């Protein structure tokens, strides 16, 4: 599935499609895509999807610096309307660069410093020039440095910006504006009205197979330089919600990781059952022309063990087998795989008995082929990498999630991930 989100006053999604994914041996495995933003992940035999309502029914993610900065930067330029001191006329302003300055101790807002240009220069983006040290420097000195650049427009502003989530929207709130005009241009005083707030919804729907629409709601919170992201799949989200991350954050992350994603087993099972019931996922065998379909997965686990139970079938034998897989270790690998035929009740029917014997032989053959191809394969190597395509200000942005380590507990699948936002 290809999900497209447009960051204007509404968010929209695009059409579904099949996505290819590569495993460690270099062969391709097709999967359907069912997760969102920042976190739509699909696992071999187990499509891990977004969460439901709460009480360990939400997918929880902690995203580390500089993800929060990169996320806001993708939404630039952001337009505000200022008021000129000359005749109280309105003036269109555009934030063209930002830098993350930390989190408020109270209020839960992320603080940013941004560069403002007037309307005539809004169409072009500028190369990033703000740095973290500018958050604590002299605004007047910084303005003089910025406007001295030969590419700077005649008027330039410096704005302090709070970014805050409330159910179910993100607000961009300018709090303080300072401006400077080049000496040979007429000076204009500009102020921002109290209602100069940009709001973007965090609820939308994702089209799945067969016309199914999956309602998705995101909540965002801040913890120092980290962003806490919760994903809920429910028709009506709660009116009051506080995003949390209940998992443990280790002292050392895998090299390159900037996110921890915790997917409760109950969430993955519930969403697959409620929204994707009967959806088949093709599992190819490189040593056979057979096309195997897996569906109705159920996920459970314990410490360092992740277990999935699914239906498996071929075109001639739909849903003919129960497929059980067990992933084990501190970095989960496929340890056990077994197929059990779902025998029909035959009574004295000899033809039925022959079919039962044929299913037993087919199960043994398929088990051998699957074990030969997937034995000891790391779970992280078969998790979807290209999560989604996001459309931001007419630019296609690709969200890529590289899982560096996969762990399991009694309640969750935990993925240590490198999330990158790429503009082709």
C-alpha positions as MATLAB code, in Angstrom:
seq = 'XXXXXXXXXXXXXXXXXXXXXXXXXXXXXXXXXXXXXXXXXXXXXXXXXXXXXXXXXXXXXXXXXXXXXXXXXXXXXXXXXXXXXXXXXXXXXXXXXXXXXXXXXXXXXXXXXXXXXXXXXXXXXXXXXXXXXXXXXXXXXXXXXXXXXXXXXXXXXXXXXXXXXXXXXXXXXXXXXXXXXXXXXXXXXXXXXXXXXXXXXXXXXXXXXXXXXXXXXXXXXXXXXXXXXXXXXXXXXXXXXXXXXXXXXXXXXXXXXXXXXXXXXXXXXXXXXXXXXXXXXXXXXXXXXXXXXXXXXXXXXXXXXXXXXXXXXXXXXXXXXXXXXXXXXXXXXXXXXXXXXXXXXXXXXXXXXXXXXXXXXXXXXXXXXXXXXXXXXXXXXXXXXXXXXXXXXXXXXXXXXXXXXXXXXXXXXXXXXXXXXXXX';
ca = [
       0.000    0.000    0.000;
       1.248    3.464   -0.839;
       0.065    6.036    1.653;
       0.096    9.705    0.672;
      -0.405   12.399    3.290;
      -0.798   16.033    2.287;
       0.089   18.559    4.998;
      -2.298   21.390    4.270;
      -5.398   22.056    6.325;
      -6.407   18.429    5.762;
      -4.528   15.174    5.267;
      -5.323   12.883    2.360;
      -4.266    9.379    1.446;
      -3.421    7.798   -1.883;
      -4.175    4.409   -3.492;
      -3.006    1.045   -2.204;
      -0.394   -1.008   -3.955;
       1.838   -3.993   -3.417;
       5.301   -3.349   -2.063;
       8.415   -5.457   -2.581;
      10.758   -6.214    0.263;
      14.161   -7.835    0.215;
      15.408  -10.405    2.724;
      18.974  -11.278    3.714;
      19.559  -13.756    0.912;
      18.831  -11.056   -1.656;
      15.476  -12.436   -2.846;
      12.300  -10.374   -2.913;
       9.250  -10.990   -0.754;
       5.997   -9.158   -1.597;
       3.939   -7.718    1.240;
       0.969   -5.442    1.730;
       1.588   -2.188    3.576;
      -0.684   -1.350    6.498;
       1.068    1.084    8.902;
       1.508    4.864    9.077;
       4.159    8.086    9.747;
       6.358    7.962   11.146;
       5.624    3.442   11.715;
       3.665    1.117    9.154;
       5.614   -2.157    9.457;
       4.979   -5.600    7.952;
       6.734   -8.758    9.150;
       7.216  -12.113    7.403;
       4.074  -14.205    7.968;
       2.843  -11.402   10.275;
       1.606   -8.026    9.009;
       2.233   -5.805   12.038;
      -0.273   -2.984   11.830;
      -1.273    0.118   13.699;
      -2.872    0.149   17.073;
      -6.290    0.515   18.588;
      -7.499    2.554   21.527;
      -5.300    2.507   24.669;
      -4.344    0.543   27.805;
      -1.577   -1.238   25.909;
      -3.637   -1.119   22.739;
      -1.621    1.641   21.086;
       1.624    1.257   19.224;
       4.178    3.327   21.112;
       7.292    4.847   19.579;
      10.077    7.028   20.911;
      11.847    9.057   18.251;
      15.162   10.656   19.159;
      16.851   13.891   18.044;
      17.107   15.077   15.294;
      13.847   13.472   14.135;
      11.668   16.254   15.590;
      13.722   18.865   13.708;
      13.619   16.880   10.463;
       9.852   16.440   10.741;
       9.165   20.163   11.112;
      11.701   21.057    8.409;
       9.759   18.933    5.908;
       6.690   21.140    6.404;
       8.477   24.344    5.428;
       7.617   26.893    4.261;
       4.829   27.565    6.807;
       2.692   30.620    6.142;
       1.506   33.143    8.756;
      -0.248   36.462    8.448;
       1.377   39.411   10.184;
       0.011   42.902   10.746;
       1.991   45.911    9.542;
       2.139   49.021   11.688;
       1.397   51.087    8.581;
      -2.366   51.269    8.363;
      -2.815   47.995   10.259;
      -2.602   46.142    6.949;
      -1.996   42.411    6.745;
       1.316   41.016    5.498;
       1.919   37.407    4.442;
       4.964   35.855    6.114;
       6.685   32.567    5.464;
       8.888   30.487    7.799;
      11.704   29.238    5.559;
      14.136   27.719    8.083;
      13.903   26.373   11.643;
      16.065   24.921   14.379;
      14.893   22.844   17.348;
      15.617   24.566   20.667;
      14.366   22.013   23.188;
      11.199   21.416   25.166;
       9.292   23.632   27.576;
       9.317   22.330   31.149;
       5.631   23.206   31.331;
       3.054   22.891   28.612;
       4.760   20.120   26.636;
       5.626   22.287   23.634;
       8.675   21.889   21.417;
      10.450   25.221   20.990;
      11.818   26.262   17.619;
      13.554   29.321   16.237;
      12.566   30.238   12.699;
      13.493   32.639    9.910;
      10.621   34.624    8.397;
      10.549   36.057    4.891;
       7.863   38.308    3.439;
       5.373   37.042    0.861;
       7.401   37.941   -2.212;
      10.115   35.440   -1.251;
       7.865   32.631   -0.025;
       8.150   30.537   -3.177;
      11.769   29.517   -2.720;
      13.274   27.477    0.060;
      16.630   28.435    1.496;
      19.537   26.282    2.526;
      19.442   25.630    6.313;
      21.434   28.300    8.138;
      20.150   28.160   11.736;
      22.129   26.144   14.289;
      21.373   24.962   17.829;
      23.677   27.589   19.321;
      21.443   30.280   17.768;
      18.742   29.297   20.278;
      20.811   30.867   23.067;
      22.463   33.710   21.169;
      21.508   37.352   20.664;
      18.489   37.658   18.284;
      19.573   41.128   17.117;
      23.090   39.937   16.319;
      21.727   36.915   14.476;
      19.356   39.114   12.448;
      22.221   41.394   11.395;
      24.226   38.365   10.262;
      21.297   36.906    8.330;
      20.283   40.074    6.523;
      23.884   40.791    5.540;
      23.814   37.715    3.305;
      23.646   38.785   -0.341;
      20.736   36.367   -0.943;
      18.667   37.748    1.932;
      15.475   39.679    1.047;
      15.026   43.352    2.056;
      12.998   42.343    5.126;
      13.763   39.401    7.394;
      12.233   38.238   10.670;
      13.219   35.930   13.501;
      10.337   34.138   15.211;
      10.123   31.929   18.281;
       7.741   29.060   17.619;
       6.014   26.509   19.848;
       4.916   23.201   18.333;
       2.292   21.454   20.443;
      -0.067   18.488   20.025;
      -3.595   18.375   21.432;
      -6.238   15.760   20.535;
      -6.193   15.378   17.549;
      -4.083   18.080   15.919;
      -0.649   19.698   15.908;
      -0.422   23.444   16.464;
       2.377   25.749   15.273;
       2.202   28.774   17.564;
       4.452   31.840   16.972;
       5.219   33.507   20.296;
       7.745   36.282   19.620;
       8.812   38.130   16.466;
      11.786   40.379   15.781;
      12.536   41.841   12.362;
      15.131   43.866   10.509;
      15.107   45.758    7.200;
      18.122   46.465    5.024;
      19.326   50.028    5.555;
      18.438   51.301    2.074;
      14.853   49.971    2.328;
      11.895   51.505    4.147;
      11.573   50.138    7.682;
       8.333   48.263    8.440;
       7.210   47.168   11.900;
       5.318   43.878   11.859;
       3.529   42.082   14.650;
       1.779   38.718   14.838;
      -1.852   38.587   16.036;
      -2.895   36.218   18.823;
      -4.686   33.948   16.355;
      -1.619   33.495   14.114;
      -1.649   29.729   14.674;
      -1.296   27.000   12.063;
      -3.152   23.752   12.805;
      -2.693   20.365   11.129;
      -4.949   17.364   11.922;
      -3.415   14.055   13.019;
      -6.427   11.869   12.177;
      -7.027   10.381    8.738;
      -7.833    7.130    6.950;
      -5.662    4.683    5.044;
      -7.203    2.677    2.180;
      -6.524   -1.039    2.531;
      -7.452   -3.917    0.224;
     -11.044   -4.467   -0.953;
     -12.081   -0.893   -0.207;
     -11.457   -1.095    3.539;
     -10.633    2.242    5.169;
      -8.496    2.064    8.295;
      -9.054    5.035   10.656;
      -5.735    6.197   12.075;
      -5.104    8.708   14.859;
      -1.686    9.936   15.991;
      -0.716   11.566   19.249;
       2.617   13.246   19.911;
       4.363   14.144   23.132;
       7.806   15.364   24.098;
      10.393   13.934   26.438;
      13.525   16.089   26.388;
      14.943   15.837   22.871;
      12.773   12.816   22.078;
       9.295   12.620   20.558;
       6.769   10.125   21.925;
       4.434    8.939   19.172;
       1.326    6.788   19.782;
      -0.773    5.319   16.977;
      -4.412    4.365   17.445;
      -6.762    2.618   15.043;
     -10.336    3.269   16.065;
     -13.373    4.952   14.568;
     -13.708    7.524   17.346;
     -10.572    8.484   19.302;
     -10.903    9.539   22.956;
     -11.477   13.231   23.602;
      -8.626   13.287   26.125;
      -5.409   11.429   25.477;
      -1.849   11.646   26.769;
       0.812    9.903   24.647;
       3.122    7.654   26.631;
       6.050    5.331   26.090;
       5.914    2.536   28.662;
       8.887    0.574   27.376;
      12.428    0.725   28.673;
      14.992    2.910   26.942;
      18.400    1.170   27.145;
      21.532    3.104   27.966;
      22.963    2.261   24.539;
      21.038    1.949   21.285;
      22.215   -0.015   18.255;
      24.519    2.134   16.147;
      22.461    4.415   13.931;
      19.114    3.820   15.685;
      16.959    6.907   16.259;
      13.660    5.239   17.197;
      12.256    2.510   19.430;
       8.890    1.093   18.341;
       6.846   -1.153   20.654;
       4.012   -3.110   18.980;
       1.790   -4.992   21.460;
       0.960   -8.515   20.313;
      -2.689   -7.908   21.149;
      -2.733   -4.786   18.980;
      -1.298   -6.499   15.904;
      -3.745   -9.393   16.284;
      -6.743   -7.162   16.940;
      -6.206   -4.857   13.980;
      -5.534   -7.721   11.584;
      -8.713   -9.427   12.829;
     -10.904   -6.319   12.796;
      -9.755   -4.540    9.642;
      -7.838   -7.085    7.569;
      -9.730  -10.318    8.215;
      -9.145  -12.800    5.411;
      -6.431  -10.691    3.779;
      -3.885  -13.006    2.128;
      -0.128  -12.328    2.030;
       1.871  -14.075   -0.666;
       4.918  -15.995    0.505;
       7.066  -17.154   -2.458;
       9.332  -20.175   -2.436;
      12.467  -19.708   -4.511;
      12.852  -23.492   -5.039;
       9.268  -23.966   -6.180;
       6.740  -22.407   -8.537;
       4.123  -22.648   -5.819;
       2.472  -19.440   -4.648;
       1.671  -19.770   -0.957;
      -0.877  -17.517    0.730;
      -0.744  -16.755    4.453;
      -3.617  -15.089    6.324;
      -5.307  -14.571    9.710;
      -2.081  -14.337   11.762;
      -2.183  -14.304   15.560;
       0.842  -12.963   17.454;
       1.997  -13.904   20.958;
       5.321  -13.812   22.755;
       7.492  -14.089   25.822;
      10.951  -12.834   26.715;
      13.164  -13.271   23.616;
      10.460  -15.339   21.875;
       7.963  -14.207   19.230;
       5.332  -16.690   18.045;
       2.929  -16.431   15.116;
       0.098  -18.762   14.133;
      -1.488  -18.369   10.681;
      -3.484  -20.157    8.029;
      -1.500  -21.248    4.978;
      -2.754  -22.526    1.668;
      -2.187  -22.926   -2.043;
      -4.592  -22.099   -4.829;
      -5.723  -25.736   -5.021;
      -5.743  -26.114   -1.211;
      -6.916  -22.816    0.353;
      -6.419  -22.548    4.120;
      -5.271  -26.174    4.179;
      -2.606  -25.829    6.903;
      -1.879  -24.175   10.219;
       1.513  -22.440   10.080;
       3.375  -21.963   13.356;
       6.616  -19.967   13.510;
       8.809  -19.155   16.464;
      11.456  -16.412   16.444;
      13.976  -16.517   19.285;
      17.046  -14.774   20.695;
      18.069  -11.289   21.779;
      17.944  -10.306   18.093;
      15.025  -12.445   16.913;
      15.732  -15.166   14.358;
      13.448  -17.831   12.937;
      14.071  -20.900   15.066;
      11.096  -23.183   14.498;
       8.607  -23.560   11.671;
       5.922  -26.219   11.343;
       2.905  -26.959    9.139;
      -0.086  -28.923   10.393;
      -2.709  -30.109    7.890;
      -6.289  -29.105    8.665;
      -7.811  -32.510    7.928;
     -11.436  -32.809    6.905;
     -13.619  -35.332    8.668;
     -13.776  -38.315    6.316;
     -15.744  -41.059    8.005;
     -15.696  -44.054    5.609;
     -14.996  -41.945    2.487;
     -11.912  -43.508    0.866;
     -11.398  -40.579   -1.523;
     -11.315  -38.256    1.465;
      -8.734  -40.488    3.129;
      -6.541  -40.240    0.039;
      -6.817  -36.447    0.177;
      -5.815  -36.509    3.852;
      -2.715  -38.533    2.990;
      -1.923  -36.101    0.181;
      -2.154  -33.145    2.580;
       0.234  -34.885    4.991;
       2.779  -35.404    2.213;
       2.343  -31.841    0.941;
       2.788  -30.458    4.470;
       6.058  -32.374    4.882;
       7.335  -31.110    1.519;
       6.380  -27.476    2.167;
       7.877  -27.589    5.657;
      11.179  -28.791    4.211;
      11.206  -26.028    1.582;
      10.276  -23.273    4.037;
      12.878  -24.362    6.598;
      15.586  -24.548    3.944;
      14.806  -21.017    2.749;
      14.095  -19.199    6.006;
      15.845  -21.082    8.832;
      17.769  -18.682   11.136;
      16.813  -15.629    9.105;
      16.745  -12.482   11.318;
      13.304  -11.007   11.815;
      14.719   -7.507   11.211;
      15.882   -8.503    7.714;
      12.347   -9.257    6.527;
      10.611   -6.209    7.971;
       9.415   -3.648    5.476;
      12.017   -0.937    4.844;
      10.203    1.678    2.737;
       7.350    2.519    5.071;
       5.415    5.120    3.103;
       5.514    7.979    0.666;
       4.478   11.328    2.122;
       3.517   14.378    0.074;
       4.559   17.594    1.825;
       4.094   20.951    0.083;
       4.011   19.275   -3.344;
       7.192   17.347   -2.578;
       7.327   13.557   -2.309;
       9.017   12.502    0.906;
       9.892    8.856    1.472;
       9.823    7.515    4.994;
      12.286    4.654    5.385;
      12.584    2.472    8.468;
      15.623    0.223    8.795;
      15.194   -2.180   11.719;
      18.563   -2.736   13.378;
      17.428   -5.103   16.147;
      14.173   -6.882   16.972;
      13.308   -8.070   20.467;
      10.270   -9.661   22.087;
       8.694   -9.533   25.534;
       5.560  -11.141   26.891;
       3.543   -8.157   25.639;
       5.395   -6.472   22.758;
       7.478   -6.766   19.641;
      10.205   -4.129   20.079;
      12.021   -2.706   17.058;
      15.166   -0.576   17.289;
      14.997    1.387   14.089;
      16.726    4.000   11.973;
      14.008    6.212   10.504;
      15.012    8.550    7.686;
      12.988   11.105    5.736;
      14.238   11.404    2.170;
      13.311   13.851   -0.595;
      14.204   12.346   -4.014;
];
